[in-house]
Amino acid sequence: MTPERRTGTQSIERALDILRVVAMGGRTGMRLKEIVAAAGLAEATVVRIVQGLVASGMLARNERSSRIVFGQLAHEFGMLTAHETSLDVAHWRPVVLDLAAITGETIYLNRRNGFDSVCMDVAMGAQPVQAHPIDVGVRRPLGAGAGGLAILMALPQEEVARCLARNASRYPYYGLDAAGVQALVDGGRARGYALLQALTIRGVSVVGLPVPGPVPYLSVCVSGLSTRLSGPVLDETAAMLRERLDREARRLGLID
């Protein structure tokens, strides 16, 4: 590869990394200093790339908050998203709603995208005080949330190691490192379900499981206040979640 091609490829990769970082902020976006911290790039590099993406319409600057958000061009591209992604949400939406009604907690459907986990659907239960919901479309590096952790648990260890190496520079933004994520994966495998307690959101516990099937790329999580999701309730919630996911997976022909 010529130096010019290497430089061009690197610029594209960095621009995509910036877009992934902005997606971590959901609809409210992120401040420039937050993007710099999460991207692991020099501030001047981040500023230059963000300016280019704003000029293209992929990103925009909120005039009131000065936060960086996705722009009109990103919205137009989003209208062309793959049909199978929409089908995933359509297939699992009834399950997400059922689980929210049964548990009273907040339920998330997550989908793997490369080395990230993306929130695809959310339903809130009837509990009077809910865990702070994450917006649909928010992405995190696999392992930095219970949804991604549940997916990692179901992957071969070689693939887990590859994901951790790829995301090593991004985990510190969440107060994690690759070794810590591996420990969470190991603990989840031994326990039988992913569990995060007051890690990404203080006072909140999250139980997650991968959706059964030949390729683990979806997960469903139950999120609630730690005062409710603790002790034996964690195992009970995981068992109920597993039964509901298995039942739907059989109906869809994903498992026997």
WOPEZI-V82482 format. One record per residue. N is the residue number from 1. RES is the residue in one small letter. PHI is phi as a letter, one per 30 degrees, with the letter a starting at -180 (999 if undefined). OMEGA is omega in whole degrees, 0 to 359 (* if undefined). D_CENTER is the distance of its C-alpha to the mean C-alpha in Angstrom with 2 decimals. Layout:
# WOPEZI-V82482
[[N | RES | PHI | OMEGA | D_CENTER] [N | RES | PHI | OMEGA | D_CENTER]]
This chain:
# WOPEZI-V82482
[[1 | m | 999 | 181 | 33.65] [2 | t | d | 178 | 35.56] [3 | p | e | 181 | 34.61] [4 | e | d | 180 | 34.02] [5 | r | d | 178 | 31.56] [6 | r | d | 180 | 29.73] [7 | t | d | 179 | 29.52] [8 | g | d | 179 | 28.32] [9 | t | d | 179 | 25.60] [10 | q | d | 179 | 24.44] [11 | s | d | 178 | 24.41] [12 | i | d | 181 | 22.26] [13 | e | d | 180 | 19.72] [14 | r | d | 178 | 19.70] [15 | a | d | 178 | 19.40] [16 | l | d | 177 | 16.32] [17 | d | d | 179 | 14.82] [18 | i | d | 178 | 15.82] [19 | l | d | 178 | 14.25] [20 | r | d | 179 | 10.79] [21 | v | d | 180 | 11.57] [22 | v | d | 179 | 12.85] [23 | a | d | 177 | 9.81] [24 | m | d | 182 | 8.19] [25 | g | d | 179 | 11.13] [26 | g | i | 184 | 10.72] [27 | r | d | 182 | 14.22] [28 | t | d | 178 | 16.00] [29 | g | i | 183 | 15.14] [30 | m | b | 173 | 16.07] [31 | r | d | 182 | 19.48] [32 | l | e | 181 | 20.92] [33 | k | d | 176 | 21.32] [34 | e | d | 178 | 17.64] [35 | i | d | 179 | 16.89] [36 | v | e | 182 | 19.63] [37 | a | d | 184 | 18.37] [38 | a | d | 184 | 14.82] [39 | a | d | 181 | 16.20] [40 | g | i | 179 | 18.88] [41 | l | c | 177 | 21.50] [42 | a | d | 183 | 24.85] [43 | e | e | 181 | 25.03] [44 | a | d | 179 | 27.57] [45 | t | d | 180 | 25.41] [46 | v | d | 180 | 22.44] [47 | v | d | 181 | 24.98] [48 | r | d | 181 | 26.58] [49 | i | d | 179 | 23.50] [50 | v | d | 179 | 22.27] [51 | q | d | 178 | 25.82] [52 | g | d | 180 | 25.92] [53 | l | d | 175 | 22.73] [54 | v | d | 180 | 24.12] [55 | a | d | 181 | 27.43] [56 | s | d | 183 | 25.95] [57 | g | j | 177 | 24.21] [58 | m | d | 176 | 20.67] [59 | l | b | 177 | 20.14] [60 | a | b | 177 | 22.30] [61 | r | c | 177 | 23.44] [62 | n | d | 187 | 23.65] [63 | e | d | 182 | 27.35] [64 | r | d | 184 | 27.27] [65 | s | c | 184 | 24.47] [66 | s | i | 177 | 24.49] [67 | r | d | 179 | 20.69] [68 | i | d | 181 | 19.27] [69 | v | b | 177 | 17.57] [70 | f | d | 185 | 17.21] [71 | g | c | 184 | 20.72] [72 | q | d | 181 | 22.75] [73 | l | d | 178 | 22.50] [74 | a | d | 178 | 18.71] [75 | h | d | 181 | 19.30] [76 | e | d | 176 | 22.04] [77 | f | d | 181 | 20.06] [78 | g | d | 179 | 17.36] [79 | m | d | 181 | 20.30] [80 | l | c | 183 | 20.82] [81 | t | d | 185 | 17.50] [82 | a | d | 183 | 18.12] [83 | h | d | 184 | 19.80] [84 | e | d | 177 | 18.00] [85 | t | d | 177 | 14.66] [86 | s | d | 179 | 16.70] [87 | l | d | 178 | 18.34] [88 | d | e | 180 | 15.27] [89 | v | d | 181 | 14.73] [90 | a | d | 181 | 18.52] [91 | h | d | 189 | 18.95] [92 | w | c | 179 | 16.55] [93 | r | e | 178 | 17.10] [94 | p | d | 179 | 20.28] [95 | v | d | 178 | 18.69] [96 | v | e | 179 | 16.05] [97 | l | d | 178 | 19.10] [98 | d | d | 182 | 21.28] [99 | l | d | 177 | 19.08] [100 | a | d | 180 | 18.86] [101 | a | d | 183 | 22.64] [102 | i | d | 186 | 23.38] [103 | t | d | 187 | 21.45] [104 | g | i | 184 | 21.67] [105 | e | c | 178 | 18.21] [106 | t | d | 183 | 14.92] [107 | i | c | 180 | 13.11] [108 | y | b | 168 | 9.64] [109 | l | c | 183 | 9.29] [110 | n | b | 181 | 6.25] [111 | r | b | 177 | 7.33] [112 | r | d | 173 | 7.66] [113 | n | b | 183 | 8.87] [114 | g | i | 180 | 11.07] [115 | f | c | 182 | 9.78] [116 | d | c | 169 | 6.13] [117 | s | c | 184 | 3.33] [118 | v | c | 176 | 3.80] [119 | c | d | 184 | 5.21] [120 | m | c | 182 | 8.67] [121 | d | a | 180 | 10.97] [122 | v | b | 172 | 12.04] [123 | a | b | 181 | 15.48] [124 | m | c | 180 | 17.32] [125 | g | d | 188 | 20.18] [126 | a | c | 177 | 23.62] [127 | q | e | 184 | 23.47] [128 | p | d | 177 | 25.22] [129 | v | c | 185 | 22.80] [130 | q | c | 170 | 19.07] [131 | a | d | 181 | 16.12] [132 | h | e | 184 | 14.83] [133 | p | d | 175 | 12.51] [134 | i | c | 182 | 9.27] [135 | d | d | 169 | 10.09] [136 | v | d | 181 | 9.41] [137 | g | j | 178 | 8.24] [138 | v | d | 179 | 6.18] [139 | r | b | 176 | 4.06] [140 | r | b | 174 | 4.14] [141 | p | d | 180 | 6.59] [142 | l | e | 180 | 6.79] [143 | g | j | 179 | 8.46] [144 | a | d | 176 | 7.61] [145 | g | a | 184 | 6.28] [146 | a | d | 179 | 8.21] [147 | g | d | 177 | 6.20] [148 | g | d | 178 | 5.86] [149 | l | d | 178 | 9.24] [150 | a | d | 178 | 10.69] [151 | i | d | 179 | 10.26] [152 | l | e | 180 | 11.82] [153 | m | e | 185 | 14.51] [154 | a | d | 182 | 15.66] [155 | l | d | 172 | 16.01] [156 | p | e | 184 | 19.36] [157 | q | d | 179 | 19.75] [158 | e | d | 178 | 20.68] [159 | e | d | 176 | 17.38] [160 | v | e | 180 | 15.59] [161 | a | d | 179 | 17.99] [162 | r | d | 179 | 17.32] [163 | c | d | 181 | 13.56] [164 | l | d | 179 | 14.50] [165 | a | d | 181 | 17.27] [166 | r | d | 185 | 15.35] [167 | n | c | 186 | 12.86] [168 | a | e | 182 | 15.69] [169 | s | d | 183 | 16.46] [170 | r | c | 184 | 13.05] [171 | y | d | 181 | 12.72] [172 | p | e | 178 | 15.69] [173 | y | e | 180 | 14.03] [174 | y | c | 181 | 12.34] [175 | g | i | 182 | 15.68] [176 | l | b | 166 | 14.94] [177 | d | b | 185 | 16.51] [178 | a | d | 180 | 16.35] [179 | a | d | 178 | 19.03] [180 | g | d | 178 | 17.33] [181 | v | d | 178 | 14.18] [182 | q | d | 178 | 16.78] [183 | a | d | 177 | 18.57] [184 | l | d | 177 | 15.66] [185 | v | d | 180 | 15.38] [186 | d | d | 179 | 19.18] [187 | g | d | 178 | 19.36] [188 | g | d | 179 | 17.04] [189 | r | d | 180 | 19.15] [190 | a | d | 182 | 22.29] [191 | r | d | 182 | 21.30] [192 | g | j | 177 | 19.99] [193 | y | a | 177 | 16.60] [194 | a | d | 180 | 13.63] [195 | l | b | 172 | 14.51] [196 | l | b | 180 | 13.42] [197 | q | b | 177 | 16.26] [198 | a | h | 180 | 16.47] [199 | l | c | 180 | 14.22] [200 | t | d | 177 | 11.63] [201 | i | b | 184 | 13.77] [202 | r | d | 177 | 17.46] [203 | g | i | 183 | 19.17] [204 | v | b | 173 | 16.23] [205 | s | c | 181 | 15.69] [206 | v | b | 176 | 12.92] [207 | v | c | 182 | 13.96] [208 | g | b | 176 | 11.95] [209 | l | b | 174 | 13.43] [210 | p | d | 174 | 12.90] [211 | v | d | 181 | 14.68] [212 | p | d | 179 | 18.08] [213 | g | l | 183 | 19.27] [214 | p | d | 180 | 20.64] [215 | v | b | 181 | 17.42] [216 | p | d | 179 | 14.29] [217 | y | b | 176 | 11.46] [218 | l | b | 173 | 10.45] [219 | s | b | 177 | 9.86] [220 | v | b | 183 | 10.96] [221 | c | b | 172 | 10.89] [222 | v | c | 183 | 13.77] [223 | s | b | 180 | 13.55] [224 | g | a | 178 | 16.91] [225 | l | d | 182 | 19.29] [226 | s | d | 176 | 20.38] [227 | t | d | 177 | 23.91] [228 | r | c | 181 | 23.16] [229 | l | c | 179 | 20.60] [230 | s | a | 177 | 22.67] [231 | g | h | 182 | 25.40] [232 | p | d | 179 | 26.29] [233 | v | d | 179 | 24.07] [234 | l | d | 179 | 21.04] [235 | d | d | 179 | 22.77] [236 | e | d | 179 | 24.00] [237 | t | d | 180 | 20.63] [238 | a | d | 180 | 19.24] [239 | a | d | 178 | 22.45] [240 | m | d | 179 | 22.25] [241 | l | d | 180 | 18.66] [242 | r | d | 180 | 19.81] [243 | e | d | 182 | 22.94] [244 | r | d | 179 | 21.33] [245 | l | d | 179 | 18.86] [246 | d | d | 181 | 21.81] [247 | r | d | 181 | 24.06] [248 | e | d | 179 | 21.96] [249 | a | d | 176 | 21.29] [250 | r | d | 180 | 25.08] [251 | r | d | 180 | 25.78] [252 | l | d | 180 | 23.74] [253 | g | i | 180 | 25.48] [254 | l | d | 177 | 22.50] [255 | i | b | 179 | 24.43] [256 | d | d | * | 28.12]]
